[in-house]
Amino acid sequence: MKYKMLVLDMDDTLLTDDHTISEENKKMLAQAKDLGVYVVLASGRPTPAMTAYAKELQLDDSYMISYNGAVITDLSNDEIIFEQTLTQEQIHALYDYSVQHKTHIITYVNNQIVSETDSQYIDIEKNITGLAHNKVPDFKAEVQSSAIKCILLEDPEYLKNVETHLKQAMPHLSVCMSKPFFLEVAQNGIDKAASIRFLAEKLNIYQQEIIAVGNAGNDLTMVEYAGLGVWVDNVTPELRDRADVIVASNNDHGVAEVVRRFILG
């Protein structure tokens, strides 16, 4: 099979634990690009927290999927070609839910992380994205328009139970776990697979010509959708049997292994 699109989750997949791209991964991705393969970053990260990595990989002739599929950007001209948001009413309802169920909640306004609270998990999001944290006295008063997504944050064991309940309480929204302490909520129908499908149709690429590589719950839809679905070895344990192939971990150049075996090989 000649693959034409390689879709990569970033954190804990393409990136090592210190949030860098290994030289081995960079070298192999450059070779994939030379063969005409579209290399597409697909992350739960906000768009501004991805652009430096896209530039580092010289993806200026490709596309980027951010916010877990809610935004697609054409990197040739920095034009947003797809965007789907949560309404203000939905965000306020999620805030009420978070208060009731004793979790932290964040959203993004003007490229800042907005919350009423501080948390070690919000600090992790600040560190990952590099975005400023706007701690406000009144979340609802601050959020007076639509926004791309919300994240509920809490201890992983507790948050797993919240995930199950939230999916039942708000079946009209897309809910997924990106990290054990990040429960991400987007508009109905939004996930990485839906955005890959949109992009593939635009580029006349067939489903079976796509490789998707990830490690966590928010990657599951794209890994199951792609012609070849791949986990890196540090995949969330309960998902290990939900892909076609498992490669080396994010710290051991798993993405480079994918290119070497399935694109160059």
N, C-alpha and C positions, 0 to 999 in steps of 0.2 A: 504494500500500500504506500502510495506517495502522499505524505501528509502536507497540507498547505497552511495550517494554522496551529500554532502552539500557544495555548493559553496557560498562564502561570499565576497562581496565587503568590502573594509576596511574603508576608510574615510567616515564619516557620516552614516555608517551602522554598522559594527562590532565595530569600535572605537567610543568612546565618543568624545565630542567636544574638550577635552584636549589631544586627540590622545592616549588614553589608552584603554585597554581592561578591562571591569568591571569584578569583581570577579564572579558575577553571570553568565556572558557569559562564562568565563573560566571553571567554574564548569560544566555547561551544555554541553559544547563542549567536555570536557573530557569524559562525560558519552556517548555521541554520538560515540566517538572514541572507547570506550570500547565495543560498539555493532558492531564494524567493519565498521562503516561509514567513508568514506574518507572525511575529512574536507579539503577543498581546498580554499586558499585565491586567490581572483581574483581582481586585482587592476590596476588602471592606473599608479600607482607608478612604478618607476624604481626598478629593482630587489634588489639592495642593500638597498633600503628603506623599504623592506618588511621582510628581513631575520630575524631580531631581534624578530619580532612578531611571525613568524613561530616557532622560537626556544622557545619563551615564551609559546606557545601552544603545544610544543612538537610534532610538525608535521613532525618528521624526517622519517616517513614512508609514507608520502603523496607527493603531488605535489603543485606547486605554479604557478599561471598565473600572469605575470607582464606586464607592458606597454600596458594595455588594450587588452591583448591577443596576442601580438606580440612575447612574449617569454613564454615558459613553462619549468619549472625546476623540475627535479626529486630530491626531498629533501633527499632521502636516500644516494645519492652520489654527490649532488650538480652538476649534469650533466644537461646541457641544451638539451632537447629532441625536441624542436621546436623553431625556430627563423625566423622572417621575418622582413626585414629592408626596409626603404626608400632609394632610390638611392641618390647619391650626387646631381645628376641633379634635382631630385624631391625636395630635400631640398632647393636647390638654387632657384628653381621656387617658392617655398612657401615663401622664404625670400623676393623675388621680390614682391610677392602678398601682404605680410604684410606691406612692405614699401608703396606700392600703396594705401593700405586701412588703413594705419595709425594705425597699431596694433604693439605691441611688439611681438617678436618671440624668442623662446628658443628651443634648442635641447640638446642632451646629448653626450658628447665626453669624453672618459676615466673616466667615472663615475663622471663627473662634468656637471653642468648646464652652457650652453654656450649662451651668448647673446651679442648684441652690446649696450643694453640699461639697465637702472635701472627702476624698477617699483614696486609699492606696491604689485602687483600681483606676480611678480617674487619673492619678499620677502616671500610671502605666500608659494610658491613652495619650496623655500630654507628651510623654517621652517618645512613644512610637510615631506620633504624627508631627511633632514639633509645633503644634498649634497653641496659641495662648488660651488660658483658661479664664473665662469671664464668670466669676462666682457672683451670683445675683441674689438679692433678698427675696425676689418673687419670680419664680420660673415662668408662670403663666403671663405675668405682666411683661416679661422680657420677650417672650415668644408670641408675637402678634401677627405672624404670617406662616405660610407653609415652610417646611424644611425637608431635607432629603431623608433623614432617618433619625431614630432615637436608639440609644443603648441603655439597657438596664444593667446595673453592675452590683455584684455582691459575691459573697463566698461561694465557690463553685458547687459545693454539695447542696446548699440551699437554693442556688439559682437554677439548678437542674429541675427541681420541683416547680419553681416558678415558670420555667419554660413550658412544662406540660400543662399547667393551669392556664397560662396566657394563651396558648394555642386554642384551648377550648373556649376561653372567655372572649377572644377577639379573632375568630376564624377568618374575618375579612382582611386581616393583615398578614404579611409575610414575616415569620419569626424564625430565627436560626441562631445557633451558638457559634461565634467566631473564635473565641477563646473560652476556657471554662468559666471565666468571670465576666464575659461580655455576651449579653443576650441582645441581639440586634433585631430591630423592628423596622420594616419598610412597608411601602404601599403594597396592596394585594397584587400578586403575580410577579413581583420583583424578586429575582434571584440571578445568580451568575449564568445559569443555563439559558434563561430567557434572553439575556443580553447577548450571549454568544450566538444564539439562534438569529437574533436581529442582525448582528454583524455578518454572520455567514451568508445570510440571504442577500445582504447588500453587496458582498464580495463574490457571489456565485460560488461559494465553497460548500461542498456537501458535508453532512454530519459525519460521515465515516472518514473524512479527510482532516478531522480535528483531533488533536491531543490536548487533554486538560490535566493539569497537575496541581494537587492540593494536599491539605493535611487535616482539615477540620470540617465541622458540620456545615459551615457556610459554603464549603466547596463541594458538598455532596451532589447537588443537582448538576453541576457542570461535569463532574467526574463521571456520573452515570449517563449524562447526555452525550458526551464526546464519543467519537469512534474508538478512541483508546483513552480509557480513564486510568489515571495513575495517582497513587499515593506515594509520598516520601515516607521513609521508614518510621519517622516520628509522628505518624498519623494518630489521631485520637483512637485509643484501643478498640472501642466498640464499632469502629467503621472499617477495620482492616479488611474485611471480606467483601467490601462494597465497591471495589475497583478491579480493573483487569490485571493490573501489574503493581507491584511495590518495588521501589528503587531505593537507593541509599538516602540517608537522612538529609535534612537541610544543611547540616554542618559538614556533610561528606559529599557535597556536589551532586546531589540527586538529580537536579535539573540537567547537569552536564551528561549524566548517565542516560537520561531520556533522549537527548539529542544524539548521542553517540550510537545508541542501540536502535532507535526507531526512525531517525531522520537521516543520519549519515550512513548507518549500517544497512 
